Amino acid sequence: MNFRYGAGEMDHLCARDPALGAWIQKLGQLEWSIIPDVFEALMSSITAQQVSGKAYQTVWGRLTARGLTTPDKYLAIPHEELAALGVGPKKAKWMRAAAERAQELSVLPELNDEDAIRKLVSFDGVGRWTAEMLLIFSLNRMNILSQGDFGIRKALNMLHGDGADRDFARFRELYAPYASVASLYLWEIANGAV
């Protein structure tokens, strides 16, 4: 499943930021995968923290191959087996704690963005950036622009000149209510589309 947006969101961003709009028109509609199950997305996010993309893919591949996508599976697997799959002790502890609280994740779709972020950061090992990524890539929330994301800040500076990222609130307002869609394009720009 991909992040859902369309021409209306793209047109809005093109009108609001012509520099970004030029790249939206050049790149067309992007396809970014989402994980609609919030618990699975949380486990994926914890796995991805502070490791390279390649290391994440390897470890996450092992976890999903073992069927570790539900809370009961994480509660049943010993820490030693998680370690053998490439999960460090701190992450294993966070995963188990999240599995114990998994039922709390069911309220997230009903919460506004800030309340959902507050709920998520109450989980061990989840900071604001991770919570924001879950809102985009699990809940398909439309108005997230993460100030803590290096790629977004880099792309803003590429499009609008060095130091543009210091006026982050202006860009968050400029892109609203489709800041998440802007984020997708900013990541593409930061990753070499420019």
Buried (B, 14 or more C-beta within 10 A) or exposed (E): EEBEBEEEBBEBBBEBBEEBBEBBEEBEEBEBEBBEBBBBBBBBBBBBBEBEEEEBEBBBEBBBEEEBBBBEBBEEBEEEEBEEBBBBEEBBBBBBBBBEBBEBBEEBEEBEBEEBBEBBBEBBBBBBBBBBBBBBBBBBBBBBBBBEBEBBBBBBBBBBEEEBBEEBEEBBEBBBEBBBBBBBBBBBBBEEBE
